[in-house]
Amino acid sequence: MRLIRSFDPEASLRLRWIPGKLGGSLFDLPPRFEIYLLYSWLFRRYPVLVTTETTSSILMLSRKFKSLLVRIRHGAGDAATRIDDRRVRLFDLNLVGGEKDRKRLLEAGLGTEENLVVAGYAKFELVKPPAPLFPDDRPIALYNPHVRRDLSSWFTMGRRLVHEMEQIEGWNFVVAPHVKLRGGPRIRSSAPNVLIDRGSVRSIDMSYTQAASVYVGDASSQVYEFLRTPRPCIFINAHGVDWRGREDYAHFALGQVIERPEELGPALARSAEMQPHFEPLQRAAMAGSIEQSDRPASQRQADAILDFIAKRSTKH
């Protein structure tokens, strides 16, 4: 049994352990589908459910499920999968970080003016000064490959990229693939200037995006967390995509684009010199991706949910 405590200190739930399905790690969780089957009776008790992922839409398949389902998008990236997921339209309310996502979801027919609401990015409320990652003060480049094979540089270039990093003088490197990335090459490094993290809290709490001077990636939405403060970016076009003019590769316009691992060193060397050209583009992209406000995004999200519930109650 596992104890789950709510914000009400007097309220708690005991959930059944799923043998063989949970390893105790933050990223080693039981399959969501099994959770929904096992606890569908529990989810139906609540008039409103709020989630940050789309798999929860499976609850809608049950005729017994009458709750309102609210989705808070947990990223702000450009990858096409974000607007191709037809499950998004099953949610009663979708909260997004900025106008870019609202517009794209509207155009894709995955929501309406009423149930697509811009509410900012609550994760930014957790930003804190980064802890030291290396014993020296050399600049840090963060390599953050995407989880999907058709978008990621990890599966085809990861080993060569890390080898290249080991040879580049004057830089430290954090290699932090998406925490859900499975399979692909098992890459290790004993070089003192390379830190490889295949899944820790620091991979998701913005420790690395805060500490890095340069972002190196392909399609991860973490680039927009990094660009909270505009800094140089280097994007790896590992699949030779004709990316110009494509919305799902819009972030490629925010930095240098390379196609071979041996281009990484020269790109880093000129990154500071080229940043004045990219910074206005980065600021404009951030404004569209994540709407800033004097009010914390968590409050905006809570208010949007309460407003939506009130409107639904009035209508019904």
Sequence and secondary structure as in RCSB ss.txt:
>XXXX:A:sequence
MRLIRSFDPEASLRLRWIPGKLGGSLFDLPPRFEIYLLYSWLFRRYPVLVTTETTSSILMLSRKFKSLLVRIRHG
AGDAATRIDDRRVRLFDLNLVGGEKDRKRLLEAGLGTEENLVVAGYAKFELVKPPAPLFPDDRPIALYNPHVRRD
LSSWFTMGRRLVHEMEQIEGWNFVVAPHVKLRGGPRIRSSAPNVLIDRGSVRSIDMSYTQAASVYVGDASSQVYE
FLRTPRPCIFINAHGVDWRGREDYAHFALGQVIERPEELGPALARSAEMQPHFEPLQRAAMAGSIEQSDRPASQR
QADAILDFIAKRSTKH
>XXXX:A:secstr
 EEEE SSTT EEEE   TTT  SSTT    HHHHHHHTHHHHTT SEEEESSSGGGGGGGSTT  SEEEEE   
    THHHH GGGGGSSEEEESSHHHHHHHHHTTS  TTTEEE   GGGGG       SSS   EEEEE  SSTT
T SHHHHHHHHHHHHHH TT EEEE   TT  SS       TTEEE SS GGGTSSHHHHH SEEEESS THHHH
HTTS   EEEE TT    TT GGGGGGGGSEEESSGGGHHHHHHTHHHHHHHHHHHHHHHHHHHS   SS HHHH
HHHHHHHHHHHHHHH 
